[in-house]
Amino acid sequence: MRRWLPFPLLTVALLVLWLLLTGSLTPGTIILGSILAIGAARALLTLTPPKTRLRRPRAAFRLALVVLAEIVRSNWAVARIILLPATRQRKSGFVRIPLDMRAPYGLAALACIITATPGTLWVEYDSADNTMLLHVLDLIDEEEWVRIIKDRYEKRLVEIFE
Amino acid sequence: MTNAADLPAWAALPTALLLLLGAGLALTGSLGLLRLGSFYERIHAPTLGTTMGISCVLLASMLFFSVLQTRLVLHELLIAVLMVVTTPVTLMLLARAALYRDRSEGCDEVPPPPPPLPSSPDLPGGSPQTQVSTKVFERT
């Protein structure tokens, strides 16, 4: 079983991707999609990616909702910064944030979340002392950003990936 | 081909609003490229188009084709997923390239690389340039 289906979740995801792309649910597309998905998952095995397991699907779902809300809110904030004339002195800058999480997939997810959110950008990660460099478009309080990243995202990602 | 005139009003209105909102956000992001000052500020602007901008356009597309073809059209979700996974990688590459250049030019506006850990004190202080290159060499 493990030999033929090394990554069951990925295989299902690839099959769903195939079905969505072809836009049909006929037996032919399902069979072809399954063959392709199983083949692709086995091909990935040769890359020996680090092992992980999605421990808490519900926590992942809650995190997705939080990220979605945050993306909508910061879209609005960044659009205001761009469109409206500056009412106060706005300052952008870098913040170095110490992390506790070491899980590679968790860090990758954090990087994608932070960069996908308008107004914040993941610039650099230093694996030696486990810190990341964050660039913030509208930087008011550095301490607050450290708190936001750690409480809002890192805690939940640790729950999911570690 | 589908005929847009066949779309009932209850679906046409939200489709048009979503399209306008999405296009407006993408335009705002492009304006940001003009208005914002430094490279690191400008790199924030296109994320408007790649997050909510594209989401609105894709929602409009899903609504439009689902109503016209009277079946659920969902393959736009793939565009959203692939967008979310790929754009941050591009932006991070650009930001890191800019940071690397600014550091090796000795620019004051970017923070220096983190100091080496006490456990490895063999890194010489030297000029910032040699420090940067050692750092990068270590990571490869």
Interface residues (C-beta under 8 A of the other chain):
Chain A: L17 L20 L21 G23 I71 V72 N75 V78 A79 I81 I82 L83 S92 F94 R96 A111 C112 I114 T115 A116 T117 P118 G119 T120 L121 W122 V123 E124 D126 S127 A128 D129 T131 L133 H135 L137
Chain B: L25 T28 G29 L31 G32 R35 L36 S38 Y40 E41 I43 H44 A45 T47 L48 T50 T51 M52 V73 L74 H75 L77 L78 V84 V85 T87 P88 L91 M92 A95 R96 L99 V110 P111 P113 P114 P116 L117 S120 R139
